[in-house]
Amino acid sequence: LFDDCRSEGYEKVLLLGMGGSSLAPETISLILGDRLNGMELKILDSTIPEQIRTIEDWVEFEKTLFIVASKSGTTTETLSLYQYFWAKSEEALGDKRPLHFVIVTDPGSNLAKLGQSSGFRAVFTANPNVGGRYSALTHFGLVPAALMGVNLDDFLNRAIKMAQKCDAQTQLELNLGALLGIIMGLSASNGKDKLTLMTDPQLKPFGAWLEQLVAESSGKQGRGIVPVAQEPLVDVKNYGLDRLFVYLRKSGDHDQFVDALSDNGHAAITLEVADLGDLSAQFYLWEVGIAVACGIIGVNAFNQPDVQ
């Protein structure tokens, strides 16, 4: 898909999607974008007119590929954005218009049928058993990543190595996903239910993705772990003891702060991210970790009763 689009003169990708369909691609773009040599990606996950107008000014229809991403294929906002840009592109693209649209959805959805019947460039169907917030390493994350120029073999191999470290056969003291989940779950059960993420600047966008994963997986039945992301740091003495701090460390900017937290009786753990290319491994690690944590606090990580 990437090679075909580049050879045909495409330079931009606009992803139309809400929540789980857009957060992982946005995170990949913001963290890895400067290292990539692919198509320029922007994401529209809002129906605010001013944001749509800004994106529309950026779009060059002859050079833009539109990804319409929705698991159910019925997301009202996504379908509305699709209809808007489908209509707007008719004058500029004429009969070539379907080749500028790609669908990412679940098998058998109305959106999949629309893409096939309308002759879109491609229709990708993801594993329907994977919820939106866990979809970073499915078609919802990987199709935009490939178009940005991410080397998917390397990206997925790093995730596979993390998966092996989180495998059920891996002894507990070496099982990173289980250990992270046990720490989160036991902390929440003992009053430390504010999961506070600190990152070095290169990893700051990870917080928005993690926020949805933690909140939507754990927050139900009157229980939950509250994610706190991108919060300005204050004097360690001003924090209550209801927090678990996790530091995603790349450059070590917050080493002294973490030491001060520990010295003042706060729970703080550090996760080393040696290379930004390990972003895929972090996706996997946290997906396993929150599932384990939810098991400990007694909720189903994978259902979404409020959505239903």
LINURDA-V443097 format. One record per residue. N is the residue number from 1. SS is DSSP state (a for helix, b for strand, c for the rest). PHI is phi in whole degrees, 0 to 359 (none if undefined). Layout:
# LINURDA-V443097
n=N ss=SS phi=PHI
n=N ss=SS phi=PHI
This chain:
# LINURDA-V443097
n=1 ss=c phi=none
n=2 ss=a phi=298
n=3 ss=a phi=297
n=4 ss=a phi=298
n=5 ss=a phi=294
n=6 ss=a phi=295
n=7 ss=a phi=292
n=8 ss=c phi=265
n=9 ss=c phi=93
n=10 ss=c phi=286
n=11 ss=c phi=233
n=12 ss=b phi=231
n=13 ss=b phi=232
n=14 ss=b phi=245
n=15 ss=b phi=265
n=16 ss=b phi=255
n=17 ss=c phi=188
n=18 ss=c phi=242
n=19 ss=a phi=59
n=20 ss=a phi=300
n=21 ss=a phi=282
n=22 ss=c phi=236
n=23 ss=a phi=293
n=24 ss=a phi=294
n=25 ss=a phi=302
n=26 ss=a phi=296
n=27 ss=a phi=297
n=28 ss=a phi=299
n=29 ss=a phi=297
n=30 ss=a phi=288
n=31 ss=a phi=271
n=32 ss=a phi=255
n=33 ss=a phi=308
n=34 ss=a phi=292
n=35 ss=a phi=268
n=36 ss=c phi=258
n=37 ss=c phi=232
n=38 ss=c phi=252
n=39 ss=c phi=278
n=40 ss=b phi=284
n=41 ss=b phi=251
n=42 ss=b phi=231
n=43 ss=b phi=236
n=44 ss=b phi=243
n=45 ss=c phi=233
n=46 ss=c phi=215
n=47 ss=c phi=254
n=48 ss=c phi=291
n=49 ss=a phi=307
n=50 ss=a phi=295
n=51 ss=a phi=292
n=52 ss=a phi=297
n=53 ss=a phi=296
n=54 ss=a phi=298
n=55 ss=a phi=295
n=56 ss=a phi=297
n=57 ss=a phi=295
n=58 ss=a phi=283
n=59 ss=c phi=294
n=60 ss=c phi=244
n=61 ss=a phi=304
n=62 ss=a phi=294
n=63 ss=a phi=247
n=64 ss=b phi=245
n=65 ss=b phi=255
n=66 ss=b phi=258
n=67 ss=b phi=256
n=68 ss=b phi=257
n=69 ss=b phi=241
n=70 ss=b phi=202
n=71 ss=c phi=301
n=72 ss=c phi=286
n=73 ss=c phi=78
n=74 ss=c phi=235
n=75 ss=c phi=299
n=76 ss=a phi=301
n=77 ss=a phi=296
n=78 ss=a phi=296
n=79 ss=a phi=295
n=80 ss=a phi=294
n=81 ss=a phi=295
n=82 ss=a phi=300
n=83 ss=a phi=300
n=84 ss=a phi=295
n=85 ss=a phi=284
n=86 ss=a phi=298
n=87 ss=a phi=292
n=88 ss=a phi=294
n=89 ss=a phi=276
n=90 ss=a phi=299
n=91 ss=a phi=296
n=92 ss=a phi=284
n=93 ss=a phi=252
n=94 ss=a phi=58
n=95 ss=a phi=292
n=96 ss=a phi=278
n=97 ss=a phi=306
n=98 ss=a phi=300
n=99 ss=a phi=287
n=100 ss=a phi=264
n=101 ss=b phi=234
n=102 ss=b phi=231
n=103 ss=b phi=250
n=104 ss=b phi=233
n=105 ss=b phi=200
n=106 ss=b phi=274
n=107 ss=c phi=301
n=108 ss=c phi=81
n=109 ss=c phi=289
n=110 ss=a phi=299
n=111 ss=a phi=292
n=112 ss=a phi=297
n=113 ss=a phi=296
n=114 ss=a phi=299
n=115 ss=a phi=299
n=116 ss=a phi=290
n=117 ss=a phi=287
n=118 ss=c phi=267
n=119 ss=c phi=73
n=120 ss=c phi=298
n=121 ss=c phi=303
n=122 ss=b phi=202
n=123 ss=b phi=233
n=124 ss=b phi=256
n=125 ss=b phi=246
n=126 ss=b phi=267
n=127 ss=c phi=297
n=128 ss=c phi=291
n=129 ss=c phi=275
n=130 ss=c phi=258
n=131 ss=c phi=293
n=132 ss=a phi=305
n=133 ss=a phi=287
n=134 ss=a phi=256
n=135 ss=c phi=263
n=136 ss=c phi=301
n=137 ss=c phi=256
n=138 ss=c phi=254
n=139 ss=a phi=305
n=140 ss=a phi=297
n=141 ss=a phi=266
n=142 ss=a phi=280
n=143 ss=a phi=296
n=144 ss=a phi=299
n=145 ss=a phi=299
n=146 ss=a phi=300
n=147 ss=a phi=291
n=148 ss=a phi=285
n=149 ss=c phi=104
n=150 ss=c phi=293
n=151 ss=c phi=282
n=152 ss=a phi=293
n=153 ss=a phi=299
n=154 ss=a phi=293
n=155 ss=a phi=302
n=156 ss=a phi=282
n=157 ss=a phi=297
n=158 ss=a phi=294
n=159 ss=a phi=293
n=160 ss=a phi=297
n=161 ss=a phi=298
n=162 ss=a phi=293
n=163 ss=a phi=300
n=164 ss=a phi=294
n=165 ss=a phi=286
n=166 ss=c phi=254
n=167 ss=c phi=295
n=168 ss=c phi=298
n=169 ss=c phi=277
n=170 ss=c phi=283
n=171 ss=c phi=300
n=172 ss=a phi=306
n=173 ss=a phi=291
n=174 ss=a phi=250
n=175 ss=c phi=270
n=176 ss=a phi=297
n=177 ss=a phi=295
n=178 ss=a phi=296
n=179 ss=a phi=298
n=180 ss=a phi=299
n=181 ss=a phi=294
n=182 ss=a phi=297
n=183 ss=a phi=297
n=184 ss=a phi=296
n=185 ss=a phi=293
n=186 ss=a phi=292
n=187 ss=a phi=298
n=188 ss=a phi=297
n=189 ss=a phi=293
n=190 ss=c phi=249
n=191 ss=c phi=94
n=192 ss=c phi=263
n=193 ss=c phi=259
n=194 ss=b phi=255
n=195 ss=b phi=284
n=196 ss=b phi=255
n=197 ss=b phi=267
n=198 ss=b phi=245
n=199 ss=b phi=223
n=200 ss=c phi=288
n=201 ss=a phi=307
n=202 ss=a phi=294
n=203 ss=a phi=251
n=204 ss=c phi=306
n=205 ss=c phi=296
n=206 ss=a phi=298
n=207 ss=a phi=298
n=208 ss=a phi=294
n=209 ss=a phi=294
n=210 ss=a phi=296
n=211 ss=a phi=303
n=212 ss=a phi=293
n=213 ss=a phi=303
n=214 ss=a phi=290
n=215 ss=a phi=293
n=216 ss=a phi=283
n=217 ss=a phi=283
n=218 ss=a phi=257
n=219 ss=c phi=272
n=220 ss=b phi=194
n=221 ss=c phi=58
n=222 ss=c phi=74
n=223 ss=b phi=236
n=224 ss=c phi=158
n=225 ss=c phi=249
n=226 ss=b phi=269
n=227 ss=b phi=279
n=228 ss=b phi=237
n=229 ss=b phi=235
n=230 ss=c phi=58
n=231 ss=c phi=275
n=232 ss=c phi=301
n=233 ss=c phi=282
n=234 ss=c phi=235
n=235 ss=c phi=304
n=236 ss=a phi=301
n=237 ss=a phi=290
n=238 ss=a phi=270
n=239 ss=c phi=271
n=240 ss=c phi=284
n=241 ss=c phi=270
n=242 ss=c phi=262
n=243 ss=b phi=243
n=244 ss=b phi=244
n=245 ss=b phi=266
n=246 ss=b phi=234
n=247 ss=b phi=249
n=248 ss=b phi=276
n=249 ss=b phi=257
n=250 ss=c phi=240
n=251 ss=c phi=252
n=252 ss=c phi=85
n=253 ss=c phi=302
n=254 ss=c phi=251
n=255 ss=a phi=302
n=256 ss=a phi=294
n=257 ss=a phi=295
n=258 ss=a phi=296
n=259 ss=a phi=299
n=260 ss=a phi=294
n=261 ss=a phi=300
n=262 ss=a phi=297
n=263 ss=a phi=295
n=264 ss=c phi=257
n=265 ss=c phi=86
n=266 ss=c phi=269
n=267 ss=b phi=277
n=268 ss=b phi=217
n=269 ss=b phi=236
n=270 ss=b phi=242
n=271 ss=b phi=247
n=272 ss=b phi=282
n=273 ss=c phi=240
n=274 ss=c phi=293
n=275 ss=c phi=220
n=276 ss=a phi=299
n=277 ss=a phi=296
n=278 ss=a phi=279
n=279 ss=a phi=305
n=280 ss=a phi=298
n=281 ss=a phi=296
n=282 ss=a phi=293
n=283 ss=a phi=306
n=284 ss=a phi=294
n=285 ss=a phi=304
n=286 ss=a phi=287
n=287 ss=a phi=295
n=288 ss=a phi=292
n=289 ss=a phi=301
n=290 ss=a phi=289
n=291 ss=a phi=296
n=292 ss=a phi=296
n=293 ss=a phi=300
n=294 ss=a phi=295
n=295 ss=a phi=299
n=296 ss=a phi=287
n=297 ss=a phi=277
n=298 ss=c phi=91
n=299 ss=c phi=232
n=300 ss=c phi=277
n=301 ss=c phi=295
n=302 ss=c phi=256
n=303 ss=c phi=268
n=304 ss=c phi=213
n=305 ss=c phi=301
n=306 ss=c phi=292
n=307 ss=c phi=292
n=308 ss=c phi=297
